[in-house]
Amino acid sequence: MDNLYPLTFHPRFKERVWGGRRLEQMYGKALPPAVSIGESWEISDRPGDISIVANGHLAGQDLHFLVHEFRQRLLGYIPPDEKSRFPLLTKILDSRDRLSLQVHPPLAKASALGGEPKTEFWYIADAAPGAQLYVGLKRGCTRDEFIHAMKQGTV
């Protein structure tokens, strides 16, 4: 039975101090009670956070299983590798406060640091009046100026 159909997955909720409860209102998510949920991981094949199929005859199977069982149908031709994972992590965020600075190194540097590279795509579905998004640094900011600002807490 290798029929792949429009799969849906159970979300994995992440409690965050900057999170809220809007995922209930906006997306009908059944959030755990009395906690601030900042992220709903919709599709994930990360160790410890693998999505579980919610519908159809594959319900209960995890995404990592699907990647290995239906590799070519999900990913196209990629040489077999036991470590292969689904290449996308899809999240819905609810941030009611400022988030931390995120720095994601390129492939060569990430490997040298023992991490993984990360490319992001953001789509803003809703924003409160006055909401802000900071991207990058002020043009012309030098390394020394940045380090000084970090030490002063003014970045």
N, C-alpha and C positions, 0 to 999 in steps of 0.2 A: 504494500500500500504506500505508494510514494506520491500520492496526490497532494500537491501544495496548493493552498487556497489562500485567500486573504487572512493571514494569521493575526491574531491579537494576543497580547501578552498581559500578564498580571503586572501592575506597576510595583516598583520597589521604592518605598517612601524613605526619605532621608531627613531626619530631624536636624535642624540648623538653628542657631541662635538668631539668625537674621530672617528666618522663615516666618510663615504666617499660616492662614487657613483658607486663602482664596482659591486654592485648587479644588476645594469642595464646591464653592459657588460657581466658579468659571467652567469647570470641567466635570462636575458631578463625581469627583473622587471621594470614596469612602475612607477618609483619613482616620488614623488611630486617634482616640480622644485625648484632649488636654495636652497636646504637644505642638510645637511650632514646626511645621513641615516646610522645608525650603526647596526640596527637590523631589520630583517624581521621575524615577528612571523608567522610561517607557520601553526601551530596548537596550539590553546590556548583555555582553558576554565577557564581563570582567570577572576574574576569580573572586568567589565569595558573593557575587552580585549578578548571577546569571538569570536572565528572564525565563519565565515559565509560560508555555503556551496556555492560553485561557479558553480556546474554542476548538471545536471540531474533533476529528479522530486523533489528532496529535496532542490534545489537551493533556497537560501534565508533563510533557516532554520539555526539556530545557533547550535553549538556543544553541548551546555548545554541541549538544547531540545533533541538532539539525544541521549545523555547519559541517559536521563530519559525515552524517548520513546523506545529506543532499547538497554537498559542497558545490558542485558545478551549477546546479539550479539556483542556488542562493548567491554564489560569488563569481560565477564564470570560471574559466580555467585558472586555477592556482594549484601548483604542485602540492601533492599531499604532504602534510606536516601535522604531527600529533599536537603541536602547540598552537596551530592556527585557531584564530578566534574571529568572530564576526567583527568587521572593521569599524562599525559605527556605535557610538553611545548616544542615545537620544534621551534628552531630559526636558522636563517642564520645570521652570523655576518660579518660585514665589518669594521675592526678596522685598521685605518691608524695611530694610536697613541697608547700609553700605556693605558691600562685599569686599573681601580681601584682594590685594593685588595678586594677579596671577601671571607667572612667567613660564612660558612653555618653550624649551629649547628645541632647535632643529634636530633632525635624525642623528647626525654624527655626534653632536654634543650630548644628546639624551642618552645614547648608547654608552658613551664614555662615563656618564654620571650614574649609570645603572638604572635609568628611567626609560620612559618611552616618549616619542614625539607626540605632539597633540596639535591638531589644527581645529579651530573652532568656527562655527557658523551660528550666528544669533539671529533670531527673528523675534522682535518685540511685539507680542500680541496685545498687550495692554500696559499702560503706564499712568500713574497718578499725576495730576498736575504738579509741575515743578520737578519731576523725576529727572535724574541726570545719569549719563553714562560717560565714564572717562575712558578714553582710548589713547594709548601712547603717551608720549611726553611732549612738553612744550618744545616747539621747534628751536633748535640751537642749544638745548640743555646739554651740558657736558657731563662726563662721568663723575668728575669731582663735585660738580654742583648737585648731581643726583645723590651721591653719597652723603654730602653735607645735609641735604634736605631730609634724607632718611634718618640721620643721627638727630636732627632737630625735631623730627616727627611732623614735618610740613609737606611731605610728598603728596 
